[in-house]
Amino acid sequence: MRRVSAILAAPFVLLGLAVAAVAATTPGMSLFGDLKYAPDFKNFDYVNPDAPKGGTMRLFSIGTFDTLNPFVVKGVPAAGIGQIFDTLTVASEDEPGSEYGLVAERIELAPDKLSVLYTLRKEARFHDGTQMTPEDVIWTFETLRAKGAPSYRSYYGDVTKVEKEGERGVRFLFKSAENRELPQILGQMPVLSKAYWSGRDFEKTTLDPPLGSGPYKIESLDPGRSITYRRVPDYWAADLPVMKGRFNVDTIRYDYYRDATIALEAFKAGQFDIKLENSSKDWATGYDSPALRAGLIKKEEIPNGLPSGMQGFAYNLRRPLFQDPRVREALAYAFDFEWSNKNLFYSAYKRTRSYFDNSELAATGVPQGEELKILEKYRGQIPDQVFTTEYDPPKYDGSGNIRDGIRAALKLLKDAGWTFKGEKLVNDETGQPFEFEILLDNPQFERIVLPFAKNLERMGITARVRTVDPAQYQKRMETFDYDMAVVAFGESLSPGNEQREFWGSQSADEQGSRNLMGIKSKVVDELIEGLVRAPDRASLVAHAHALDRVLQYGYYVIPHYHIDSFRVAHWDKFRRPAVSPKYAVGLETWWIDPGAERSVEAKKGEVTKQ
């Protein structure tokens, strides 16, 4: 399960839905069946409830933005926009599968699990002081499903009806009791003001700050260049246990940079405060500076318990070139991870082989037990290797010698109808040369892609690498206008409804969906539905293994690599709780130490001039 809003995300674990019978001020819902926090809890364990408020946190983003409406396909939303909207519930970031009430005061799952009732808090308010009402919740649900991004239609598809109940209640009715995570998915829904949006076109982009309800308001913006949020001093939920110790800084500002290289230099010059790093090269060498040597910049690796998900070179199956799985399998031999890890990544990464690496959901060995029973019905429809051989991407010795891999690839390509003519690989029937484009939005990735393209050239394949600006990249990906691209699919400990959006046939032709590869497979569709409806944790794990295995042997992606920690660099004016959340960086729990900030600012001018 993933957060369905386009602006928020959090991981979960799934085991059988239960609603905790807790006090009205601290309701909760758990997919595990148990909540970590008691009804009278005061705050989450990973916060400092006495953290001082104040100061400014300056962050960055790459590219640009052109809308403050993050709920629709059109436009590029501003960074941080989620902080202005409150949701029915809040996910706990140190326990799997648990949510606690924010806008909702009480959550009641019907005994037959065919409906859930959310009762709103009387004190819940929008920023203009108006009360949040059931009508707002119903309008939000219906509008997101009808006019929002495609993911909302996918996630909310099993809701048959939504109706007001009593003065402050909203009941959602379901098609069946099998979609066990659906009640929590609904809890993740933002509550938007029906009155505010009346007379406005919800499907259009806008740079008019929308009416929100969250801990921050938009203070100012320079369209496409920066946006600043100001903490709401009379925020209605500030004293709730789920908000204590969170959102501590007064001002959050995002500045936009053209690319990550410029952003890194700006960070070292003190132009913004915190940078989460995803480049192993930059992490190893890029931060060396007088400020780092003087101790003004700190580098921390914060462990996490998140599944790695899948990042890789993704094929667009809508292109005839990539419809043969033998072709897709063959091209994977051109990616020499071991050489890249040694020479480009400072040996920082592990090779990704599963869509659920770093978790019990990853398929290993060969199918057994319930997983084997699930897959048996698909014999003849899926590759025989699914039953006999553990999937592993090609491996090399790190020397750069991939001759054996090239031979294996060329054999597959020959079987698929491709042969050499001169120095080029051409199609036996049409004479078409094998060539395609790899689309990127980050110049830093070129150093990874170019060796891959060079290896493809050794196979007689021409792969042109094209880097475009983020806005153009997003538009092309939304309209599936690409041959191959680098994609990333984040996974949680409770995969479910979002898998329909990732790999389901229904989303393959829906522009703006997350089925970027265009997968259309009856087997995959049925495995997803089995996963969503798994009756218990053991069954969910078995279904995840089965889905993982079929996706692996579909060769839809050439897997990349992963790490199991967050790499965070920051100017040393921040403090964070002694306990870190297991499933998030938790920047909203950090605060500014005024004394440290004065010291940093006093010394910053000296070191940045060196």
C-alpha positions, 0 to 999 in steps of 0.5 A: 500500500502506498499513499494515494495522494500525489503529495504524500508517501509512507510505507506500510506492512499488511497483515489483516486489517483491524481498527483499534478501539481507542479513545476519541482523541487518539483513534487508530487503524492497523493492518497488523491488528495491533497499534504501538501507541496506546489511546493516551499516548502523548506523541510519537517516539521519534519526535522531541515534543519539546523541540523549539519552534522557529527559524528557516529551513531552506531546501532545494528542488530540480527543474521548475514548477507551474502549479499549486494543484498537485492532485491532477495530471496537468502541470508540475506541482511545487515542492512541499505543497503537501504541507498545506493540506491535512488528511483524515489520518497520519501514518506512524513512521516507526511501525508498519501499517498503522495510522492515527487520526488527524482530521478524523476523530474516530474510525469504525470498520463495520463488522462485515468489513463492507464499510468504514465510518470516519467521524470528523473532529469538531475543531478541524478547520481550514486556514480561513477558519471555516470548519471541515465538514462531511460535505467537504470529505464527500466532495473531495472523494468524488472530485479526486476520483472523477477529475484527479490523477489516474491513481485516485480512480485506481485506488478508490475503484472498490468504493461503491458509495460515500454518504454523510452519517450523522452530524460529522460522519462520512461512511464509505461503502465497498464492493467486497470485504476483500480489499483489506487496505482500502479503509486505510487508503481512504484515511490518507485522503486530503480534505479539500474545501468544497466552498473554495473550489466551487466556481474554480476549475479543479482540472486546471493548473493554478498559481493561486495559493489554494485554501489549505488546512495543514501546518503551513501556508504558502507565504510567497512564490516566484513561479518556477524559481522558489516557493516559501511556506510559513508555519501557521501560528494558530494551526488547529491540530498543533497540540494533537499527539500526532503533531507534537514535536513535528513541523518545528521550523517557522519557514520552509523555502524551496529554491529551484536549480537547473540540475543537481551539479549546480545544486550541490555547489549552491549547497556548499556555498550555503545557499540552502541547508539540507541535501539528500544525496542519491549520487554515490560519487557526489557523496564520496567526493563532491562535498569536500569543501572548507565548510565540511572540513571546518565542521559546518557541514555534516554528512550522515547516513541514516539507516532505514527499514524500507524495501528498496523498490525497483529502479532500472532501465525501463522498456516502453512495451508500446514500441514494437522494438521491445515487445519480444521478451528475448530482446528485453532479456538480451539488452540486460547483458549490456549493463555491467553493474559490477564495473559501474559499482567499482568505478562509478559508485565507490562500491556503495551499492548492492545489485537489485534483483527483486521488486521487493529487495530488502524485505521478506516479500522478495522472491528467492530460490524456486517457488514452494508451498502456497506460492507454487500453488498460486503459480501452477495455474499459469503453467504454459502462460509464463516462462518455465524458468519461473518454476525452475530457476531463481531470477538473477540479472547478469553478473560480471567480474568488474573488469569490464570484460563482458564478452560472455554476456555479449555472446549470450545476448546475441544468441537471444537476439538471433533467436528473436530475428536480429542478425549482424549486417556489417557492424549493425544489428538489423531485423531479418524481415525488415532490415531495420537497424536496432536503434532507440533513445534513452531518455533522461532528466538528470545530466548526472545519470549520463555517466551511468548510461553512457557505458551501458550505451557503449556496451550496446554498441558492441552488440551492434545496437545504437542507443542515443542518450538524450537529456531533457529538462524536468518539465519536458521529461515529465510530459513525455513520460506522462504521454509515454513518449519514450523508448527507454528511460530510468524509472523508479517504483517505490515499494512498501511492506504492504503491496496492494492496490498501487500494484494495479497502477504500476503493472495493471492492464487497465492503466497501461493506456491511461496517460499519466498512469504509473504503468510506464512500461505499458504492461498488459498481462492477464497473469499479472492482473490476476496476481495483483488481484490475489495480492490485494485480496490476500486474507492474511500476512502469509498469503500476502507474502506468497502472492508478492513472491509470485508477482515478483517472480512473474515481473522478473521473468517478464524482463520489463526492467533492467534492474539497477542498484540500491542502498539501505540508508538515507544519505543526508548532508546538512549545515550544522544548525539542525538537531534531530531526535535521538530516535529516528523513524524507521521508515522515513528521513523525518525532516519534519521532526528536526529543529533549529538550534539558535546557538548553532545557527548563530555560530554557523552564520558567523563562520559561513562567510569566512569559509565560503570565500576560501 
